[in-house]
Amino acid sequence: MAAKQLSGKLAVILHADVVGSTALVQQNEHKAHTRIQDSFKRFGETISKYHGQVRELRGDALLAEFDRASDAVAAALSFLSDQAKFNAQLDDDIRPLVRVGIAMGEVVIADNTITGAGVVLAQRLEQLADSGGICITPAVREAIPRRLPFELENIGEQELKGFDEPVGVYRVALTRGATVPLPEPGRSSGPAEGLPKLKIVITAAVIAAITYGVVNWQPKEPITPEPKEQTPSEKPSIAVLPFNNMSGDPDQEYFADGITEDLTTDLSRISGLFVVARNSSFSYKGRSMDLRTVARELGVKYILEGSVRRVNDQIRINAQLVDGETGGHIWADRFDGAMADIFSLQDDVNREIVAKLKVNLTPTEEERLVKVETVNPDAYDMLLRGLQQYTYYSRESMVTARDMFKQAVALDPNYARAYSNIALTYGTEINFYWTPNREESIRLGLEYANKALQLDDSIPQIYLTRSILYLSQRQHEAAREAAMRTIEVFPDYADGHAALAFVLSYSGQYEQALEALERAKQLNIQVTGVYFGVEGRIFFLMGRYTDALASLEKSIELNPGFDRTHLTLAAVLVRLGRLDDAAWSVEEALAISPEITLAKERREANYLHEADLENYLDALRDAGVPE
């Protein structure tokens, strides 16, 4: 069969290479090739997340294609930021420094190989870029929405080899203090032919975060929390920083993250400790900072840090407890074992922490620490892989995560935690309107939650999922009871308090909802965009429109890809008399979800009181949401 030709196609082309790769290879050929390959593998993953497609990978160079200039620039900035952090942790000079050129032009694609003037232009621009820098053409600059946080420096027209006329060139950098726009949800990776373009280009973003206070999300570039005072509690306070992956295999990152998250959860469920929420600690992943500064920003007395090394079936966990005031080490140890021993290894780490901090365990807590959640280490490994997929928060990754959780169940049919996470994927789909069959997702979510409950009634995600799904059925009292049960089994579970706030807000209990949300913020100081979104909707329903505006603007800054936040903002702007701005917010929401109508909102809204629903719909009607 003849190769498919796409002649004359206009595309955005990204070309990247490693600066001084020859010199790196001369220092240590094997190590240099390994690190360059790893760098471009991670770059390729980033490109895919930003809906681009890697067309060629040649030694020390990479070529990719995008539909949108903003996606290409955001992908490059995101990767280069990560690469700088990656290089900073290396203890030698074999550090792959990448530079990028981005151009627009006609290309020809055949058998996944791409050629044309646009490719050559991107390559020439890349050669003008500084190490760790990006150069673009004026055409790319004009295609980037002005609201995106990119700083552009015009370096004038440049003579480029192979081009008769000088070409204008701009350097691109991220605006100081800003975060890289995240991938826009709901779009398939890779350029597609024949798809209609959205009339509004939305800041690239992932649908964030928690499922109405359910699951925490972190931006690729962490937002440093405001420094807080020491937690007002007599309990020892501790933050578990992300353990480093020392396996020599970047694909094992999920395993190190999973161990960190499990240690955080186990310690959080000890009543004599105050433990900072997982996503607050994970905001420091990949960052090299003085631990005293980290402790001060997180408001804790102690820091637990360490590393995980996994080679075949063997596991090594290194852990150390640090005094957050002095930076001195209180305790450090190494824990070795096989994969089959993973839960006892985690138990050993937890017990050392408890002993050093002189915390007394209750009988229930003693029992919980020695509990083995599955007898099959492969099932646990598959669950951790699924959790990594879950954190990508897209339609596709949610399906992949569910499949991995189901594989964990197939390996161990009595694995309650895997069943609870299967249920949670259905709850997430419901909340983000990702499911093509709402009733079927509700049915399956409740079915898997009930299966998990039969096996283990101490898993908070079971009740969290029930709360979500009951609310989607407008069973407000059942949803409230499930949210309360979430907090009962895990009192310091920030998302449990946020879920309660969400349910109460739809039930008209605004003051109680704000109290629950405030508790969630205390436990999870790295406040997510969805927290602010829930807060803004509560303020709207209370008629506190100025407060609502402030909260919703924070929410959109952290999570610009959630359509319902834009709709709530539109309703607030109507009440403030800013109809033009309200209309723009509606356009933003429609660009994310073109199917939004007043009829759909009426059908799917979860308000208990008709007056709250009509107040919301009337404001949206004035903002221009179609009937």
C-alpha positions as CSV (number, residue, x, y, z in Angstrom):
1,M,0.0,0.0,0.0
2,A,1.3,3.4,-0.9
3,A,2.3,5.7,2.0
4,K,-0.3,8.2,2.9
5,Q,0.8,11.7,1.8
6,L,-0.4,14.9,3.5
7,S,1.0,17.6,1.1
8,G,0.7,21.2,1.8
9,K,-0.5,20.8,5.4
10,L,0.1,23.8,7.6
11,A,1.5,22.7,11.0
12,V,3.3,23.9,14.1
13,I,6.7,22.3,14.2
14,L,8.9,21.9,17.3
15,H,12.5,20.9,16.9
16,A,14.8,20.2,19.9
17,D,18.3,19.1,20.4
18,V,20.9,18.6,23.2
19,V,23.5,21.2,23.3
20,G,27.1,19.8,23.3
21,S,26.0,16.2,23.1
22,T,29.3,15.1,21.6
23,A,31.2,16.5,24.6
24,L,28.8,14.6,26.9
25,V,29.4,11.3,25.1
26,Q,33.1,11.8,25.3
27,Q,32.9,12.0,29.1
28,N,30.9,8.8,29.5
29,E,29.3,7.3,26.4
30,H,26.8,5.0,28.2
31,K,25.7,7.4,30.8
32,A,25.3,10.3,28.3
33,H,23.2,8.2,25.9
34,T,21.1,6.9,28.7
35,R,20.4,10.4,30.0
36,I,19.7,11.9,26.6
37,Q,17.3,9.0,25.8
38,D,15.6,9.5,29.2
39,S,15.3,13.3,28.6
40,F,13.7,12.8,25.2
41,K,11.4,10.1,26.5
42,R,10.1,12.5,29.1
43,F,9.9,15.3,26.5
44,G,7.8,13.0,24.3
45,E,5.4,12.2,27.2
46,T,5.0,16.0,27.8
47,I,4.4,16.6,24.1
48,S,1.7,13.9,24.1
49,K,0.0,15.5,27.1
50,Y,-0.1,18.8,25.2
51,H,-1.8,17.1,22.3
52,G,1.3,17.0,20.1
53,Q,2.9,14.1,18.3
54,V,6.6,13.1,18.1
55,R,7.4,12.5,14.5
56,E,11.1,11.7,14.7
57,L,13.7,10.9,17.4
58,R,17.2,10.9,16.2
59,G,20.0,10.5,18.7
60,D,20.2,13.9,20.2
61,A,17.4,15.6,18.3
62,L,13.6,15.4,18.5
63,L,10.9,16.6,16.0
64,A,7.3,17.0,16.9
65,E,4.1,18.4,15.4
66,F,1.2,20.3,17.0
67,D,-2.1,21.8,15.9
68,R,-1.7,24.8,18.1
69,A,1.2,27.2,18.7
70,S,0.2,27.6,22.4
71,D,0.3,23.9,23.0
72,A,3.8,23.7,21.5
73,V,5.2,26.6,23.6
74,A,3.6,25.3,26.8
75,A,4.9,21.8,26.2
76,A,8.4,23.2,25.7
77,L,8.3,25.4,28.7
78,S,6.9,22.6,30.9
79,F,9.6,20.2,29.8
80,L,12.5,22.6,30.1
81,S,11.5,23.5,33.6
82,D,11.4,19.8,34.5
83,Q,14.7,19.2,32.8
84,A,16.4,22.0,34.8
85,K,15.3,20.3,38.0
86,F,16.4,17.0,36.7
87,N,19.9,18.3,35.9
88,A,20.1,20.1,39.2
89,Q,20.0,16.8,41.1
90,L,22.8,15.2,39.2
91,D,26.1,14.8,40.9
92,D,28.3,15.1,37.7
93,D,28.6,17.2,34.6
94,I,26.8,14.9,32.2
95,R,23.7,17.1,32.1
96,P,21.6,17.1,28.9
97,L,20.8,20.8,28.1
98,V,18.0,21.1,25.6
99,R,17.1,24.0,23.4
100,V,14.0,24.4,21.2
101,G,12.8,26.0,18.0
102,I,9.2,26.4,17.1
103,A,7.9,27.4,13.6
104,M,4.8,27.3,11.5
105,G,4.9,26.2,7.9
106,E,3.8,23.7,5.2
107,V,5.0,20.1,5.7
108,V,4.7,16.8,4.0
109,I,4.0,13.7,6.1
110,A,4.7,10.2,4.8
111,D,5.0,7.0,6.9
112,N,5.2,9.2,10.0
113,T,8.2,11.1,8.6
114,I,7.7,14.8,8.3
115,T,9.6,17.1,5.9
116,G,9.2,20.6,4.5
117,A,10.2,24.2,5.0
118,G,8.5,24.4,8.4
119,V,10.8,21.6,9.7
120,V,13.9,23.3,8.4
121,L,12.8,26.6,9.9
122,A,12.2,25.1,13.3
123,Q,15.6,23.5,13.2
124,R,17.3,26.8,12.3
125,L,15.5,28.6,15.1
126,E,16.5,25.9,17.6
127,Q,20.2,26.6,16.8
128,L,19.6,30.3,17.8
129,A,18.2,29.4,21.2
130,D,20.2,29.5,24.4
131,S,20.6,26.3,26.4
132,G,17.3,25.6,28.0
133,G,15.7,28.3,25.8
134,I,13.1,28.6,23.1
135,C,13.0,30.6,19.9
136,I,9.9,31.2,17.7
137,T,8.8,33.0,14.6
138,P,6.5,36.0,14.4
139,A,3.8,33.7,13.0
140,V,3.9,31.6,16.1
141,R,3.9,34.7,18.3
142,E,0.8,36.0,16.6
143,A,-1.0,32.6,17.1
144,I,-0.4,32.6,20.9
145,P,-3.3,34.2,22.9
146,R,-2.1,37.3,24.7
147,R,-3.5,36.2,28.0
148,L,-1.0,33.3,28.3
149,P,1.9,34.0,30.8
150,F,4.6,34.1,28.2
151,E,7.3,36.7,28.0
152,L,8.4,37.4,24.4
153,E,11.7,39.1,23.5
154,N,12.2,40.3,20.0
155,I,15.8,39.7,18.9
156,G,15.2,41.1,15.4
157,E,15.6,39.6,12.0
158,Q,18.1,36.9,11.5
159,E,19.9,35.4,8.5
160,L,19.1,31.7,8.4
161,K,20.9,29.1,6.3
162,G,18.6,28.0,3.5
163,F,16.3,31.0,3.6
164,D,16.6,33.9,1.1
165,E,15.1,36.5,3.3
166,P,15.9,37.4,7.0
167,V,13.5,35.8,9.5
168,G,12.1,37.6,12.6
169,V,12.9,35.7,15.8
170,Y,11.5,35.9,19.3
171,R,12.8,34.3,22.5
172,V,10.1,32.9,24.8
173,A,10.2,32.5,28.6
174,L,7.6,32.0,31.3
175,T,6.4,35.2,33.0
176,R,8.1,35.5,36.4
177,G,5.9,34.0,39.2
178,A,3.5,32.3,36.7
179,T,2.9,28.6,36.1
180,V,3.0,26.8,32.8
181,P,-0.5,26.5,31.3
182,L,-1.5,22.8,31.6
183,P,-2.9,20.6,28.9
184,E,-6.5,21.3,27.9
185,P,-8.7,18.4,28.8
186,G,-10.9,16.4,26.5
187,R,-8.7,16.6,23.4
188,S,-6.9,13.5,21.9
189,S,-3.2,13.6,21.8
190,G,-1.6,14.3,18.5
191,P,-2.8,16.5,15.6
192,A,-6.0,15.4,13.9
193,E,-7.3,16.1,10.4
194,G,-10.7,17.6,9.8
195,L,-11.5,18.6,13.3
196,P,-13.3,21.9,13.8
197,K,-11.3,24.6,15.6
198,L,-12.7,26.1,18.7
199,K,-13.6,29.8,18.2
200,I,-12.1,30.6,21.6
201,V,-8.6,29.3,22.4
202,I,-8.5,28.4,26.1
203,T,-5.4,28.5,28.2
204,A,-4.1,24.9,28.1
205,A,-5.1,23.1,31.3
206,V,-5.9,19.8,32.9
207,I,-9.2,19.4,34.6
208,A,-7.8,19.7,37.9
209,A,-7.8,18.0,40.8
210,I,-10.2,16.9,43.2
211,T,-13.5,15.5,42.4
212,Y,-15.5,18.2,44.1
213,G,-13.1,18.0,46.9
214,V,-12.3,14.4,46.2
215,V,-8.9,14.0,44.6
216,N,-6.2,16.6,44.8
217,W,-4.4,17.8,41.8
218,Q,-1.1,19.6,41.5
219,P,0.0,21.9,38.7
220,K,3.2,20.9,36.9
221,E,4.9,24.0,38.3
222,P,4.1,23.9,42.0
223,I,2.7,27.1,43.5
224,T,4.5,27.8,46.7
225,P,2.1,28.1,49.6
226,E,2.2,31.1,51.8
227,P,4.3,30.5,54.9
228,K,2.1,29.5,57.8
229,E,2.6,29.5,61.6
230,Q,3.2,26.2,63.4
231,T,0.1,24.1,63.5
232,P,-1.9,25.2,66.6
233,S,-1.8,21.7,68.1
234,E,0.0,19.8,70.8
235,K,0.4,17.0,68.3
236,P,3.8,16.5,66.6
237,S,3.4,17.8,63.1
238,I,5.1,16.3,60.1
239,A,5.3,16.5,56.3
240,V,6.3,13.5,54.2
241,L,8.2,14.8,51.2
242,P,8.1,12.8,47.9
243,F,10.7,10.0,48.1
244,N,13.3,10.0,45.4
245,N,13.2,7.2,42.8
246,M,16.7,5.7,43.0
247,S,16.0,2.7,40.8
248,G,17.8,4.0,37.8
249,D,14.6,3.6,35.8
250,P,12.3,6.6,35.3
251,D,9.4,4.3,34.7
252,Q,9.6,3.4,38.4
253,E,8.6,6.9,39.5
254,Y,5.1,5.7,40.1
255,F,6.4,3.2,42.7
256,A,8.3,5.8,44.7
257,D,5.3,8.2,44.6
258,G,3.0,5.4,45.7
259,I,5.2,4.5,48.7
260,T,5.3,8.1,49.7
261,E,1.6,8.5,49.4
262,D,1.0,5.3,51.5
263,L,3.4,6.4,54.2
264,T,1.6,9.8,54.3
265,T,-1.8,8.1,54.6
266,D,-0.7,5.7,57.3
267,L,0.8,8.4,59.4
268,S,-2.3,10.7,58.8
269,R,-4.5,8.1,60.4
270,I,-2.6,8.1,63.7
271,S,-4.5,10.3,66.0
272,G,-1.4,11.5,67.9
273,L,0.1,13.1,64.7
274,F,-0.7,16.0,62.5
275,V,0.4,15.2,58.9
276,V,0.3,17.6,56.1
277,A,-1.9,16.5,53.2
278,R,-0.3,14.6,50.3
279,N,-0.7,17.2,47.6
280,S,0.8,19.9,49.8
281,S,4.0,17.9,50.3
282,F,4.0,16.8,46.6
283,S,4.2,20.5,45.6
284,Y,7.9,20.2,46.5
285,K,8.6,17.2,44.2
286,G,11.7,17.8,42.2
287,R,12.6,21.0,44.0
288,S,15.9,21.4,46.0
289,M,15.1,23.5,49.0
290,D,16.4,24.0,52.5
291,L,14.3,21.7,54.7
292,R,13.9,24.4,57.3
293,T,12.2,26.6,54.7
294,V,9.9,23.7,53.7
295,A,9.0,23.1,57.3
296,R,8.2,26.8,57.8
297,E,6.1,27.0,54.7
298,L,4.1,23.8,55.5
299,G,3.8,24.8,59.2
300,V,5.3,21.6,60.6
301,K,7.9,20.6,63.2
302,Y,9.3,17.6,61.4
303,I,10.1,16.5,57.8
304,L,10.3,12.9,56.6
305,E,12.3,12.4,53.4
306,G,14.0,9.5,51.7
307,S,14.4,7.4,48.6
308,V,13.1,4.1,47.2
309,R,15.2,1.7,45.2
310,R,13.6,-1.2,43.4
311,V,15.7,-3.7,41.4
312,N,13.7,-6.7,40.1
313,D,12.0,-8.1,43.3
314,Q,14.3,-6.3,45.8
315,I,13.2,-3.1,47.6
316,R,15.3,-0.7,49.6
317,I,13.8,2.2,51.4
318,N,16.0,4.9,52.9
319,A,14.3,7.3,55.3
320,Q,15.4,10.1,57.5
321,L,13.5,12.3,60.0
322,V,14.6,15.9,60.1
323,D,14.0,18.6,62.7
324,G,12.3,21.4,60.7
325,E,13.6,24.1,63.0
326,T,17.3,23.2,63.0
327,G,17.6,21.1,59.9
328,G,19.3,18.5,62.0
329,H,18.8,14.7,61.6
330,I,16.8,13.0,64.3
331,W,16.9,9.6,62.8
332,A,17.9,7.8,59.6
333,D,17.7,4.1,58.6
334,R,17.6,1.7,55.7
335,F,15.0,-0.9,55.2
336,D,15.6,-3.9,52.8
337,G,13.3,-6.6,51.7
338,A,11.6,-8.3,48.8
339,M,8.5,-7.0,47.1
340,A,6.4,-9.5,49.1
341,D,7.6,-7.6,52.2
342,I,6.5,-4.2,51.1
343,F,3.8,-3.7,53.7
344,S,6.1,-4.8,56.6
345,L,8.8,-2.4,55.3
346,Q,6.3,0.5,55.4
347,D,5.2,-0.6,58.8
348,D,8.8,-0.5,60.0
349,V,9.2,3.1,58.8
350,N,6.0,4.2,60.4
351,R,6.8,2.5,63.7
352,E,10.2,4.2,63.8
353,I,8.6,7.6,63.3
354,V,6.0,6.9,66.0
355,A,8.8,5.9,68.4
356,K,11.0,8.8,67.7
357,L,8.1,11.3,68.2
358,K,6.9,9.4,71.3
359,V,3.4,8.9,70.0
360,N,1.1,6.4,71.7
361,L,-0.9,4.2,69.4
362,T,-4.5,3.1,70.1
363,P,-5.3,-0.6,69.7
364,T,-7.1,0.3,66.4
365,E,-4.1,2.1,65.1
366,E,-1.8,-0.8,66.1
367,E,-4.0,-3.2,64.2
368,R,-4.1,-0.9,61.2
369,L,-0.3,-0.6,61.0
370,V,0.2,-4.4,60.7
371,K,-2.7,-4.8,58.3
372,V,-1.7,-6.3,54.9
373,E,-4.0,-5.0,52.2
374,T,-3.2,-7.7,49.7
375,V,-1.2,-10.9,49.7
376,N,-0.3,-10.4,46.1
377,P,2.6,-7.9,45.6
378,D,1.8,-7.8,41.8
379,A,-1.7,-6.6,42.7
380,Y,-0.2,-3.8,44.8
381,D,2.2,-2.8,42.0
382,M,-0.7,-2.7,39.5
383,L,-2.7,-0.5,41.9
384,L,0.2,2.0,42.2
385,R,0.4,2.1,38.4
386,G,-3.3,2.8,38.3
387,L,-3.0,5.6,40.8
388,Q,-0.4,7.3,38.7
389,Q,-2.7,7.2,35.7
390,Y,-5.5,8.5,37.8
391,T,-3.5,11.7,38.7
392,Y,-3.4,12.7,35.0
393,Y,-7.2,13.5,35.2
394,S,-8.3,13.0,31.6
395,R,-11.0,10.9,30.1
396,E,-8.4,8.5,28.6
397,S,-6.3,8.2,31.8
398,M,-9.4,7.5,33.9
399,V,-10.2,4.5,31.7
400,T,-6.6,3.4,31.8
401,A,-6.5,3.7,35.6
402,R,-9.7,1.7,35.9
403,D,-8.3,-1.0,33.7
404,M,-5.2,-1.3,36.0
405,F,-7.4,-1.4,39.1
406,K,-9.4,-4.2,37.6
407,Q,-6.1,-6.0,36.8
408,A,-5.2,-5.7,40.5
409,V,-8.6,-7.2,41.4
410,A,-8.0,-10.0,38.9
411,L,-4.7,-10.7,40.7
412,D,-6.4,-10.6,44.1
413,P,-10.2,-10.9,44.1
414,N,-10.3,-9.8,47.8
415,Y,-8.4,-6.5,47.2
416,A,-10.7,-3.9,48.8
417,R,-8.6,-0.9,48.0
418,A,-8.6,-1.8,44.3
419,Y,-12.4,-2.1,44.3
420,S,-12.7,1.3,46.0
421,N,-10.5,2.9,43.4
422,I,-12.5,1.4,40.6
423,A,-15.6,2.9,42.2
424,L,-13.8,6.3,42.4
425,T,-13.1,6.4,38.7
426,Y,-16.8,6.2,38.0
427,G,-17.5,8.9,40.6
428,T,-14.9,11.1,38.9
429,E,-16.5,10.5,35.5
430,I,-19.8,11.6,36.9
431,N,-18.5,14.8,38.4
432,F,-16.5,15.9,35.3
433,Y,-19.3,14.9,32.8
434,W,-17.0,12.5,31.1
435,T,-19.3,9.5,31.0
436,P,-21.4,8.7,27.9
437,N,-23.9,6.8,30.2
438,R,-24.6,8.6,33.4
439,E,-26.9,6.0,34.9
440,E,-24.6,3.2,34.1
441,S,-21.6,4.9,35.7
442,I,-23.6,5.6,38.9
443,R,-24.8,1.9,39.0
444,L,-21.3,0.5,38.5
445,G,-19.7,3.0,40.9
446,L,-22.1,2.0,43.7
447,E,-21.7,-1.6,42.9
448,Y,-17.8,-1.5,43.2
449,A,-18.1,0.7,46.3
450,N,-20.4,-1.9,48.0
451,K,-18.0,-4.7,47.0
452,A,-15.1,-2.8,48.7
453,L,-17.2,-2.2,51.7
454,Q,-17.9,-5.9,52.2
455,L,-14.2,-6.5,52.3
456,D,-13.0,-3.6,54.4
457,D,-15.1,-0.8,56.0
458,S,-12.2,1.4,56.9
459,I,-11.3,2.8,53.4
460,P,-12.5,6.4,53.2
461,Q,-12.7,6.5,49.4
462,I,-15.6,4.0,49.6
463,Y,-17.8,6.6,51.4
464,L,-16.4,9.4,49.4
465,T,-17.5,7.8,46.2
466,R,-20.9,7.0,47.7
467,S,-21.3,10.7,48.6
468,I,-20.5,11.8,45.1
469,L,-22.9,9.3,43.5
470,Y,-25.7,9.8,46.0
471,L,-25.5,13.6,45.3
472,S,-25.7,12.9,41.6
473,Q,-29.0,11.2,42.3
474,R,-30.1,14.2,44.4
475,Q,-30.2,12.0,47.5
476,H,-28.9,14.8,49.7
477,E,-29.2,13.3,53.1
478,A,-27.6,10.0,52.0
479,A,-24.8,12.0,50.4
480,R,-24.3,14.0,53.6
481,E,-24.2,10.9,55.7
482,A,-21.6,9.3,53.4
483,A,-19.4,12.4,53.5
484,M,-19.7,12.4,57.3
485,R,-18.7,8.7,57.4
486,T,-15.6,9.5,55.3
487,I,-14.5,11.9,58.0
488,E,-15.3,9.4,60.8
489,V,-13.0,6.7,59.3
490,F,-10.3,9.3,58.5
491,P,-10.7,12.5,60.5
492,D,-7.7,14.3,58.9
493,Y,-8.7,13.5,55.3
494,A,-8.9,16.9,53.7
495,D,-10.9,15.7,50.7
496,G,-13.5,14.2,53.0
497,H,-14.2,17.6,54.6
498,A,-14.2,19.2,51.1
499,A,-16.7,16.6,49.9
500,L,-18.9,17.4,52.9
501,A,-18.7,21.1,52.0
502,F,-19.8,20.3,48.5
503,V,-22.8,18.3,49.6
504,L,-23.8,20.9,52.2
505,S,-23.5,23.7,49.6
506,Y,-26.1,22.0,47.4
507,S,-28.3,21.4,50.4
508,G,-28.6,25.1,51.2
509,Q,-26.4,24.8,54.4
510,Y,-24.0,27.5,53.4
511,E,-22.4,28.4,56.8
512,Q,-21.8,24.7,57.6
513,A,-20.4,24.2,54.1
514,L,-17.9,27.1,54.6
515,E,-16.9,25.6,58.0
516,A,-16.2,22.2,56.4
517,L,-14.3,23.8,53.6
518,E,-12.2,25.8,56.0
519,R,-11.2,22.6,57.8
520,A,-10.2,21.1,54.5
521,K,-8.0,24.1,53.9
522,Q,-6.3,23.7,57.2
523,L,-5.5,20.1,56.5
524,N,-4.5,20.8,52.8
525,I,-2.7,24.1,52.7
526,Q,-1.8,23.7,49.1
527,V,-5.4,24.7,48.3
528,T,-6.6,23.4,44.9
529,G,-8.6,25.3,42.3
530,V,-11.7,23.2,43.0
531,Y,-11.6,24.2,46.7
532,F,-11.8,27.8,45.6
533,G,-14.4,26.9,43.0
534,V,-16.7,25.4,45.7
535,E,-16.1,28.4,47.9
536,G,-17.0,30.8,45.1
537,R,-20.3,29.0,44.4
538,I,-21.2,29.1,48.1
539,F,-20.6,32.8,48.2
540,F,-22.7,33.3,45.0
541,L,-25.6,31.4,46.6
542,M,-25.2,33.6,49.8
543,G,-25.3,36.8,47.7
544,R,-21.7,37.6,48.6
545,Y,-20.8,38.4,45.1
546,T,-17.5,40.3,45.7
547,D,-16.2,37.4,47.8
548,A,-17.4,35.0,45.2
549,L,-15.5,36.8,42.4
550,A,-12.2,36.7,44.4
551,S,-12.6,33.0,45.1
552,L,-13.5,32.1,41.5
553,E,-10.7,34.1,40.0
554,K,-8.3,32.1,42.2
555,S,-9.9,28.9,41.1
556,I,-9.6,29.7,37.4
557,E,-6.0,30.8,37.9
558,L,-5.2,27.4,39.4
559,N,-7.5,25.4,37.1
560,P,-8.7,27.2,34.0
561,G,-10.0,24.0,32.4
562,F,-13.1,23.4,34.5
563,D,-16.1,24.6,32.6
564,R,-18.5,24.9,35.6
565,T,-16.2,27.4,37.4
566,H,-16.4,29.6,34.3
567,L,-20.2,29.3,34.4
568,T,-20.3,30.2,38.1
569,L,-18.1,33.2,37.4
570,A,-20.5,34.3,34.6
571,A,-23.4,34.1,37.1
572,V,-21.4,36.2,39.6
573,L,-20.5,38.8,37.0
574,V,-24.1,39.2,36.0
575,R,-25.1,39.9,39.6
576,L,-22.2,42.5,39.7
577,G,-23.6,44.1,36.5
578,R,-20.6,43.2,34.4
579,L,-22.5,41.6,31.5
580,D,-19.8,41.8,28.9
581,D,-17.3,40.0,31.2
582,A,-20.1,37.5,32.0
583,A,-20.6,36.8,28.3
584,W,-16.8,36.2,27.9
585,S,-16.9,33.7,30.8
586,V,-19.7,31.8,29.0
587,E,-17.6,31.7,25.9
588,E,-14.8,30.2,27.9
589,A,-17.1,27.5,29.3
590,L,-18.5,26.7,25.9
591,A,-15.1,26.4,24.4
592,I,-14.3,23.7,26.9
593,S,-17.8,22.0,26.7
594,P,-19.8,23.1,23.6
595,E,-22.8,21.1,24.7
596,I,-23.6,23.3,27.7
597,T,-27.2,24.6,27.7
598,L,-29.6,25.9,30.3
599,A,-31.7,22.7,29.8
600,K,-28.6,20.5,30.5
601,E,-27.7,22.5,33.6
602,R,-31.3,22.2,34.9
603,R,-31.2,18.5,34.2
604,E,-27.9,17.7,35.8
605,A,-27.6,20.3,38.7
606,N,-27.8,18.9,42.2
607,Y,-29.6,21.7,44.1
608,L,-32.0,20.6,46.8
609,H,-33.8,23.9,46.8
610,E,-35.6,25.1,43.6
611,A,-34.9,28.7,44.5
612,D,-31.1,28.1,44.4
613,L,-31.4,26.4,41.0
614,E,-33.5,29.2,39.5
615,N,-31.2,31.9,40.9
616,Y,-28.3,30.2,39.1
617,L,-30.1,29.6,35.8
618,D,-31.5,33.1,35.7
619,A,-28.0,34.5,36.0
620,L,-26.7,32.2,33.3
621,R,-29.5,33.1,31.0
622,D,-28.6,36.8,31.4
623,A,-25.0,35.9,30.7
624,G,-25.9,34.3,27.4
625,V,-25.9,30.6,28.0
626,P,-28.1,29.1,25.2
627,E,-31.5,27.6,26.2
